[in-house]
Amino acid sequence: MCYTIYGEGMKKTKKRKVVVSENVHLIDSELDKADLDAYCAAYDKAASEVDLMIMGVGENGQVGFNDADVNPNSRTRMVKLSHNTRTVLTSLFFGDGNTPRMGITLGMSTVMKAKQILLMAWGEDKANAVKAIVEGEPTNKIPASLLQEHSNIVVYTDDPFVFPVLKFFFCFHPSNLRCPASLAD
């Protein structure tokens, strides 16, 4: 069950939109190292014109491979994967020995150029991250919290674990970043 978080509270999402495959742009994971810089620059340019960015958030508030201490002005680039990220990915790669040590990620400044962002957080292990993202101050220690500066972002999450830790629900938008007094504890 998905809920969209915005000004009036929670509402079940029942609308479905079809995404045409030629409008889905995944990062090439089998790239030759010699082509890396040109690829990242071209991908960054294309991603800077995205209408809809769909991203997941990690348990520490990371977005993509943008971990704590990310530069808010970062662009698409190759990064060393953190131990935590590699641990999470281990099951997808059939063991630690097969798990990549490096990955390509969109930079935070590139993500911020999307016209709309859908941020997804599923599971109990994301509850504290969502609380920090929604109720905390924007900080590069929790990269997803930087998305509070975006004018059109919706957070989707599963309610059994996340909603009990939140004091209020809203869509991140500069006009409603702080909890109205009527909703405060």
Residue pairs with C-beta under 8 A, 6 or more apart in sequence:
1 12
1 158
1 159
2 12
2 13
2 156
2 157
2 158
3 10
3 11
3 12
3 13
3 156
3 157
3 159
4 10
4 11
4 13
4 154
4 155
4 156
4 171
5 134
5 154
5 155
5 156
5 157
5 169
5 170
5 171
6 154
6 169
6 170
6 171
7 170
7 171
7 176
9 169
10 159
10 163
10 169
13 156
25 43
25 46
25 47
25 50
27 43
27 104
27 105
28 39
28 104
29 104
31 39
31 104
36 78
36 104
39 104
40 75
40 76
40 77
40 78
40 104
41 76
43 76
43 104
43 106
44 75
44 76
44 106
44 107
44 110
47 53
47 76
47 106
47 110
47 113
47 114
48 110
48 113
49 113
50 113
50 114
50 115
51 114
51 115
51 116
52 114
52 115
52 116
52 117
52 118
53 111
53 114
53 116
53 117
53 118
54 117
54 118
54 120
55 63
55 64
55 111
55 117
55 118
55 119
55 120
56 63
56 119
56 120
56 121
56 122
57 63
57 119
57 120
57 121
57 126
57 129
57 130
57 133
57 144
58 84
58 85
58 88
58 126
58 129
59 84
59 125
59 126
59 128
59 129
60 67
60 68
60 84
60 129
60 142
61 68
61 129
61 132
61 133
61 141
61 142
61 143
61 144
61 145
62 68
62 82
62 85
62 143
62 144
63 108
63 111
63 119
63 143
63 144
63 147
64 105
64 106
64 111
65 79
65 81
65 85
65 103
65 104
65 105
66 74
66 79
66 105
66 106
66 107
66 108
66 143
67 79
67 82
67 84
67 85
67 143
68 140
68 141
68 142
68 143
69 140
69 141
70 108
70 140
70 143
70 146
71 107
71 108
71 140
72 108
72 109
72 140
72 146
73 107
73 108
73 109
74 107
74 108
74 109
74 110
75 107
75 109
75 110
76 104
76 105
76 106
76 107
76 110
77 104
77 105
77 107
78 102
78 103
78 104
79 102
79 103
79 104
79 105
80 101
80 102
81 89
81 99
81 100
81 101
81 102
81 103
85 103
86 96
86 99
86 100
86 101
89 99
89 100
90 96
90 99
92 99
93 99
93 100
108 143
108 146
111 117
111 147
112 146
112 147
112 149
112 150
114 150
115 152
116 152
116 153
116 154
117 147
117 150
117 152
117 153
117 154
118 153
118 154
118 156
119 133
119 144
119 147
119 153
119 154
119 155
119 156
120 155
120 156
120 157
121 129
121 130
121 133
121 155
121 156
121 157
121 162
122 157
122 158
123 158
123 161
124 160
124 161
126 157
126 161
126 162
127 161
127 162
127 164
127 165
128 165
129 142
129 144
130 155
130 157
130 162
130 165
130 166
131 162
131 165
131 166
132 142
132 145
133 142
133 144
133 145
133 147
133 148
133 155
134 155
134 166
134 169
134 170
134 172
135 166
135 167
135 168
135 179
136 142
136 145
137 145
138 145
138 146
138 148
138 149
139 145
139 146
140 146
147 153
147 172
148 172
148 177
149 174
150 172
151 173
151 174
152 173
153 171
153 172
153 173
154 171
155 171
155 172
157 163
163 169
167 179
167 183
167 184
167 185
168 179
168 180
168 183
168 184
170 176
170 177
170 179
